[in-house]
Amino acid sequence: QVQLVESGGGLVQPGESLRLACEAYGFSLDYYSLTWFRQTPGNEREGVACFNSNDASTAYADSVKGRFRISKDRSTNIVYLQMNNLKPEDPATYYCATGQWWGSRWHDSTLYDYWGQGTQVTVSS
């Protein structure tokens, strides 16, 4: 059974960091892309970062470039999202999703079939 489990969310102050983890069960992330999305109430899910397992390439939303980093642990079935210098506009429920590599469409949430349950990130002083 395909399952994605996120962890690592929490409450931090502006400028601080968090590391989210997405662990996959029932399949190997070595053969699929893994994308982090975020969503706030009343808004659509926004693609944040994507890891392409085919060649270990990555893609980021402009809003997080230079602050967030997505990576995959080679020895485990986990993809991380390191979030640095968190800003007041970053709070959301963060979800991971898996699927094939969609190229420039990686940020389109409708293309993904498998999702985690989400983890909450709050940034507040």
Residue frames relative to the residue before (quaternion, step in Angstrom):
aa qw qx qy qz dx dy dz
Q 1.0000 0.0000 0.0000 0.0000 0.00 0.00 0.00
V 0.3896 -0.7230 0.5260 0.2209 3.57 -0.82 1.03
Q 0.1253 0.7861 -0.5948 0.1123 3.54 -0.81 0.99
L 0.1265 -0.7573 0.6372 0.0661 3.52 -1.14 0.79
V 0.0673 -0.8031 0.5920 0.0022 3.55 -0.86 0.97
E 0.2016 -0.7863 0.5767 0.0921 3.56 -0.66 1.16
S 0.0419 0.7695 -0.6372 0.0095 3.53 -1.26 0.49
G 0.6376 0.5860 -0.3816 0.3230 3.54 -1.32 0.18
G 0.4891 0.6642 -0.4448 0.3490 3.57 1.20 -0.06
G 0.1702 0.7931 -0.5751 0.1061 3.55 -1.27 0.24
L 0.5698 -0.5662 0.4770 0.3568 3.50 -1.37 -0.29
V 0.0703 0.7806 -0.6166 0.0741 3.54 -0.83 1.05
Q 0.4999 -0.6181 0.5060 0.3348 3.52 -1.33 0.21
P 0.6519 -0.4944 0.3838 0.4282 3.58 -1.20 0.38
G 0.7667 0.3330 -0.2658 0.4802 3.54 -0.97 0.90
E 0.6232 0.5407 -0.3428 0.4493 3.57 1.21 -0.32
S 0.4342 -0.7062 0.5141 0.2202 3.53 -1.36 0.13
L 0.0599 -0.7432 0.6633 0.0647 3.50 -1.37 0.41
R 0.1722 -0.7512 0.6213 0.1412 3.52 -1.24 0.47
L 0.1939 -0.7717 0.6001 0.0819 3.53 -0.73 1.14
A 0.1542 -0.7722 0.6099 0.0894 3.53 -1.18 0.62
C 0.0973 -0.7580 0.6425 0.0559 3.53 -1.15 0.71
E 0.0849 -0.8074 0.5837 0.0105 3.54 -0.49 1.21
A 0.2633 -0.7817 0.5543 0.1112 3.52 -0.90 1.02
Y 0.1041 -0.7743 0.6232 0.0353 3.52 -1.10 0.83
G 0.7929 0.3400 -0.2376 0.4463 3.54 -1.08 0.72
F 0.7795 0.0815 -0.0738 0.6166 3.57 1.28 -0.04
S 0.4609 -0.6812 0.4958 0.2789 3.54 -1.27 0.32
L 0.4169 -0.7088 0.5172 0.2372 3.55 -0.89 0.95
D 0.4720 0.6741 -0.4440 0.3546 3.60 1.24 -0.09
Y 0.7668 0.3806 -0.1796 0.4846 3.58 1.17 -0.50
Y 0.7373 0.3489 -0.2086 0.5396 3.57 1.25 0.04
S 0.4838 -0.6138 0.5171 0.3490 3.52 -1.25 0.29
L 0.1736 -0.7537 0.6249 0.1059 3.52 -1.28 0.43
T 0.0640 -0.8214 0.5661 -0.0269 3.52 -0.67 1.16
W 0.2770 -0.7197 0.6134 0.1707 3.52 -1.13 0.76
F 0.0778 -0.7586 0.6464 0.0246 3.52 -1.02 0.93
R 0.1173 -0.7608 0.6247 0.1312 3.53 -1.31 0.18
Q 0.0834 -0.7999 0.5943 0.0010 3.48 -1.18 0.67
T 0.1530 -0.7489 0.6392 0.0850 3.51 -1.10 0.86
P 0.6720 -0.5200 0.3255 0.4147 3.60 -1.11 0.55
G 0.8277 0.2282 -0.1855 0.4780 3.52 -0.92 0.95
N 0.6995 0.4304 -0.2584 0.5086 3.56 1.28 -0.05
E 0.5557 -0.5928 0.4632 0.3539 3.53 -1.26 0.39
R 0.5890 -0.5574 0.4401 0.3856 3.53 -1.26 0.34
E 0.2281 -0.7800 0.5766 0.0844 3.51 -0.93 0.99
G 0.3995 -0.7012 0.5345 0.2510 3.56 -0.85 0.93
V 0.2189 -0.8053 0.5447 0.0823 3.55 -0.77 1.09
A 0.7793 -0.1751 0.1722 0.5765 3.58 0.77 -1.04
C 0.1335 -0.7922 0.5942 0.0388 3.53 -1.13 0.74
F 0.1703 -0.7564 0.6240 0.0977 3.54 -1.11 0.80
N 0.2029 -0.7817 0.5834 0.0860 3.54 -0.73 1.14
S 0.3138 -0.7978 0.4855 0.1713 3.56 -0.30 1.24
N 0.5143 0.6564 -0.4219 0.3559 3.62 1.18 -0.40
D 0.8281 0.0322 0.0223 0.5593 3.56 0.92 -0.89
A 0.4956 -0.6820 0.3994 0.3601 3.57 1.32 0.29
S 0.3821 0.7017 -0.5147 0.3109 3.58 1.09 0.55
T 0.2317 -0.7735 0.5800 0.1075 3.52 -1.26 0.47
A 0.1085 -0.7644 0.6307 0.0789 3.52 -1.30 0.38
Y 0.1216 -0.8094 0.5740 0.0239 3.55 -1.07 0.78
A 0.4978 -0.5850 0.5391 0.3455 3.50 -1.28 0.45
D 0.6086 -0.5777 0.3963 0.3725 3.57 -1.08 0.68
S 0.6445 0.5709 -0.3177 0.3971 3.56 1.03 -0.80
V 0.7745 0.3262 -0.1830 0.5101 3.60 1.16 -0.42
K 0.4066 0.7262 -0.4739 0.2874 3.60 1.23 -0.07
G 0.7959 0.2674 -0.2241 0.4948 3.52 -0.93 0.94
R 0.7314 0.3714 -0.2322 0.5227 3.59 1.23 -0.27
F 0.7612 0.2932 -0.1615 0.5554 3.59 1.02 -0.77
R 0.0634 -0.7819 0.6193 0.0333 3.53 -1.19 0.62
I 0.1923 -0.7736 0.5973 0.0887 3.54 -0.85 1.04
S 0.0720 0.8009 -0.5889 0.0809 3.55 -0.94 0.85
K 0.2743 -0.7439 0.5855 0.1693 3.53 -1.25 0.42
D 0.3859 -0.6998 0.5560 0.2286 3.51 -0.96 0.93
R 0.4182 -0.7475 0.4595 0.2351 3.58 -0.59 1.15
S 0.7299 0.4542 -0.2478 0.4466 3.56 1.04 -0.69
T 0.7501 0.2869 -0.1828 0.5671 3.55 1.29 -0.18
N 0.5150 -0.6264 0.4910 0.3184 3.53 -1.31 0.09
I 0.4627 0.6781 -0.4202 0.3867 3.53 0.96 0.97
V 0.1344 -0.7427 0.6498 0.0896 3.53 -1.13 0.77
Y 0.2253 -0.7928 0.5592 0.0894 3.53 -0.90 0.99
L 0.1419 -0.7284 0.6572 0.1317 3.52 -1.31 0.43
Q 0.1465 -0.7821 0.6033 0.0534 3.55 -0.40 1.27
M 0.0792 -0.8099 0.5811 -0.0062 3.54 -0.59 1.16
N 0.0528 -0.8097 0.5839 -0.0259 3.55 -0.51 1.24
N 0.8322 0.1799 -0.1417 0.5051 3.53 -1.29 0.42
L 0.0528 0.8388 -0.5384 0.0607 3.56 0.80 0.99
K 0.2356 -0.7884 0.5637 0.0725 3.50 -1.01 0.97
P 0.6750 -0.5048 0.3486 0.4100 3.57 -1.23 0.34
E 0.6722 0.4930 -0.3084 0.4583 3.63 1.15 -0.45
D 0.5787 0.6261 -0.3632 0.3757 3.61 1.26 -0.05
P 0.5230 0.6498 -0.4394 0.3335 3.66 1.04 -0.39
A 0.2774 0.7258 -0.5824 0.2391 3.54 -0.93 0.96
T 0.4768 -0.5505 0.5477 0.4118 3.49 -1.35 -0.18
Y 0.2035 -0.7907 0.5714 0.0834 3.54 -0.73 1.10
Y 0.1047 -0.7925 0.6009 0.0006 3.53 -0.90 1.07
C 0.2062 -0.7235 0.6304 0.1911 3.53 -1.21 0.46
A 0.0748 -0.7828 0.6178 -0.0005 3.52 -1.17 0.71
T 0.1918 -0.8014 0.5599 0.0870 3.54 -1.09 0.65
G 0.2085 0.7527 -0.6047 0.1556 3.49 -1.22 0.61
Q 0.6942 -0.4117 0.3306 0.4892 3.53 -1.20 -0.34
W 0.5909 -0.5516 0.4428 0.3881 3.54 -1.29 0.17
W 0.1890 -0.8300 0.5219 0.0538 3.55 -0.57 1.20
G 0.4804 -0.6838 0.4382 0.3311 3.58 1.18 0.19
S 0.8493 -0.1134 0.1007 0.5057 3.54 -0.94 -0.92
R 0.6572 0.5009 -0.3120 0.4689 3.60 1.25 -0.20
W 0.2896 0.8130 -0.4754 0.1708 3.57 1.26 0.19
H 0.6907 0.5114 -0.2703 0.4340 3.58 1.10 -0.64
D 0.5285 0.6333 -0.4005 0.3989 3.57 1.31 -0.01
S 0.3349 -0.7940 0.4726 0.1844 3.58 -0.28 1.25
T 0.6026 0.5888 -0.3653 0.3959 3.61 1.10 -0.50
L 0.6249 0.5712 -0.3319 0.4161 3.58 1.22 -0.34
Y 0.6743 0.5133 -0.2848 0.4479 3.59 1.22 -0.29
D 0.3142 -0.7829 0.5173 0.1438 3.53 -0.96 0.93
Y 0.7909 0.2745 -0.1291 0.5315 3.57 1.03 -0.71
W 0.0482 -0.8138 0.5763 -0.0578 3.51 -0.82 1.15
G 0.4342 -0.6448 0.5566 0.2931 3.49 -1.28 0.45
Q 0.6453 -0.5534 0.3778 0.3669 3.54 -1.32 0.07
G 0.5424 -0.6431 0.3826 0.3819 3.57 1.25 -0.24
T 0.0776 -0.7627 0.6397 0.0556 3.52 -1.26 0.55
Q 0.4143 -0.7529 0.4700 0.2015 3.54 -0.87 1.01
V 0.0989 -0.7610 0.6398 0.0429 3.51 -1.04 0.93
T 0.0323 -0.7924 0.6086 -0.0263 3.55 -0.78 1.06
V 0.0862 -0.7775 0.6226 0.0232 3.54 -0.94 0.97
S 0.2346 0.7752 -0.5439 0.2195 3.53 -0.47 1.18
S 0.3318 -0.7302 0.5602 0.2070 3.52 -1.09 0.75
